[in-house]
Amino acid sequence: MKILGIETSCDETSVGIVDVTGEVMANVVATQVDIHARFGGIVPEVASRQHVIDVRPVVDESLKTAGVHWDDLDAIAVTHGPGLAGSLIIGLNTAKGLSASTGLPLVGVNHLEGHIFAAWGVSGDSREDRELLDGALAEGRSVMCLLVSGGHTELVLMHPDRRFELVGQTRDDAAGEAFDKAARVLGLRYPGGPEIQRVAETATKEPEPLSRAWMRGTNDFSFSGIKTAVLNRARKEGLYPAPSTPENGADGENGAHTEAVASLAKAFQDSVVDVLVTKTLNAATEFDCGAVVVAGGVAANGPLRTAFRQKSPVPVVIPPISLCTDNGAMIALAGIERFSNGERDGWSLDVEPGLRIGRS
């Protein structure tokens, strides 16, 4: 069985092809990062127009990369939510057109479930992570999944029957959103996550810690306070308003702000990582989970990946960075799960920008 997956929920146009064993045969991504960086964030109309330009060439490239033809495929999976409505429409209409022209079944995929199933992806000979997760579920133990991205920070319990249950979520900002806003305060480029990590690595000493919002007694998160703490310290240290271009020292490359910006970036990153890791592992213990999955764009953060692997009492599976950010392979992987269970979608399938996971 081979499935093609289309992902256009935000600003990445991606198509992946995977087989029933989880092998990622192709995962082609056309990124819009440079287009949106000059605006400091995603412009929905610009994103949807770029998807129109990119989607068919990306489909063709994925088939070429995987070395398959349409008659080698069993179904077409596509993200139908959550995400930006205009972007989702491009991917869904493309999938419907391809399904109609090839006769392949259409399978709608929840983008958030796609991120989780990215942990089941296989590249090359390594299948240890997939076998570990399947083994935990087969033993009747649940898997605690942290979904952490620019738009979502949620704790989702995957039960042994692979049913999802939402057990924790942010009450305000997502972690990735906080990274972007902290980076903007410090005068760093969009997207903020990679920039915060890059600059934090240049800090020469341990910074003064920033506060943590623990939301005690719950599995929920809150990141609005850490944004305010960064803003207040940046003002106090003369870092905000920040210079508007990297050339004048805003990103720690030059001038008197170098160490101060690096120190504050590290303090921010330390705080977010500490909260994400601690609360996720506490929840995994509470629900007696056999493993932890960390998924989503923020899962590409190096210190976060390291902290989970050092502190978790149970095995932790984090997809390779190429499968953390939005990609078509993760949609194909989730599509195989649905397709294998006999699930199909008709022409009435519509986009659901506010689609949730683990609740009706």
Secondary structure as UniProt FT lines:
FT   STRAND          2..7
FT   STRAND          12..19
FT   TURN            20..21
FT   STRAND          23..31
FT   HELIX           33..37
FT   TURN            38..40
FT   HELIX           44..66
FT   HELIX           70..72
FT   STRAND          75..81
FT   HELIX           85..102
FT   STRAND          106..110
FT   HELIX           111..117
FT   HELIX           118..120
FT   TURN            124..125
FT   HELIX           128..138
FT   TURN            139..140
FT   STRAND          143..148
FT   STRAND          153..158
FT   TURN            160..161
FT   STRAND          164..170
FT   HELIX           175..185
FT   TURN            186..187
FT   HELIX           192..200
FT   TURN            201..202
FT   TURN            216..217
FT   HELIX           224..236
FT   TURN            237..238
FT   HELIX           246..248
FT   TURN            249..251
FT   TURN            256..257
FT   HELIX           258..286
FT   TURN            287..288
FT   STRAND          291..295
FT   HELIX           297..300
FT   HELIX           302..311
FT   STRAND          316..317
FT   HELIX           321..323
FT   HELIX           328..340
FT   TURN            341..342
FT   TURN            347..348
FT   TURN            353..354
//
